[in-house]
Amino acid sequence: MRQTWRWFGPADRISLPEIRQTGAVGIVSALHHVMPGEVWSVDEIAARREMIEAAGLTWDVVESLPVSEAVKTQTGDYRAHYDAYRESLRNLAEAGPAVICYNFMPVLDWTRTSLRHPLPSGGTAMRFDLVDFAVFDLHLLARPGAAADYPDDLRAAAEERLSGMDDNARAALVDNIVAGLPGANDNWSLDEVRSLLATYDGIDAERLRGHLVDFLGEVVPEAERLGLRLCAHPDDPPYDILGLPRILSVAEDYEAIVAAVDSPANGVTMCTGSLGVRPGFDPTDFVGRLGPKIHFAHLRNTRRDAGGFDGPVPAFEESEHLDGDTDMVAAIRALMQEEARRRAAGRSDAEIPMRPDHGHDLLADLEAKAQPGYPLIGRLRGLAELRGVMAGLAATI
Ligand code: DNO
C-alpha cells in the first residue's frame, strides 16, 4: 500500500519536511479555504502540488472535494454546484491527483464529543460519548423532537450530566461537536445548525440516497472520462445523528451506491475507524464485497465502551491502531490481497493509498497542540505500526 499522510495545507501546524521524516511518501490534501460549491482553480491546484513535490513527496489523494449542503438537499443552487464539481474535476485532472475522496453526511462531518480525553498512559484520545451527545442535542442545541430519539434512562443521564457542567464545559462541548474538527467544512454556529437541520425536513434515508445517486449520475461520467476515481468516505459515527439520515454506514449501503452508478470512477474510501464503530463490521468481508472499488484506505481503530447506553450511537474511544475492536491485521491482509489481485489483472491502480488515520496526542504532541486527531507523533507511531504489519504480511500474500 502507498503510505500517505494528511496535510491540511500551508496552515497545517505540521510541515512537509516533518512529514517526510515519518517515512510517508505521499500526501493527502485539499483546498480547505474553497467553500463547497465553488470551483478549485487549476492555478491553486498546481500551486499545492508544487509545494508538495518541492518537499520530495507526491500528492496522491484529494480529501475532500466537498459536496455542498445544497446538493445533499437538492435546494438552491444545487445544479450550479454540479457544474462547479465537474469543473473542479477537470481542473484536478489537469494538475492534481487522480483519487478524490468526498462524503455525503448531512450537516455535520465527523463528530466527537471529547477531543483530548486523558489516557492512563499519559497521552490523550478522541471520544464519542452518547450521554454528552444527548446533552448537546437535547439541551444545548435544543433540537425540536430530539427527546423521541433517546430512551428514558439516557435522557435522565444527560440531565444529570448537564447539571454538573458549568458554562465553560457547555461551550466546549458545543465547540467540539460543531466547530472543533479539522478538515470538515462544517464550522457552524448553533443557529446555523438549527437552520440547516430545517432544510432536511422531509428528507429520509431513501430520499437522501436518491440525492447521492443523482449527484453521482452527474459527476461520475465526467470523472470516468478524465480517468479520476471518486471514493465516498463512510459516515462517522456510522449511525443517524440529530434526527438526520446517514446512508453510508455499512457495506450494504456502499453496495447499493456502487451498483446504482456502475463505473470504475464510483468507488469507496474504506475507513476502518468509522465503519468499525458498528459491532458487525468485518474488514475481510468488506474487502470481499467491495475490493475492486476501494480507491483509498483510512487505517484507524476504535474501542466501544462496555458500559455504553443502548442508543443511536454507542460510546467509543479512538484506540491504538493495532489494538481496538477492528482486527487491523486482517484489514491490511485483505487490502494487500486485493492489491495482488489487481496486479495480476494488470490494473494500473493496483497500489491502494492508505493513511494512518488519526492518532493519540503523545509526548511533544501534548505541547504542540496539533489539530485534534492529527498530531505528529501519534500518527507517526500509527504509521510505523501499520508499516510493520505490512512488512510482516508481504511475504505471505
Ligand atoms: C476525519 C476524516 C473526515 C473525512 C471526510 C471525508 O478525520 O476522516 O474529515 O476527511 O469526512 O470527506
Residues whose N, C-alpha, C, O or C-beta is under 5 A from the ligand:
A	BS01	DNO	E63 S64 C101 Y102 N103 D109 W110 P182 G183 A184 H233
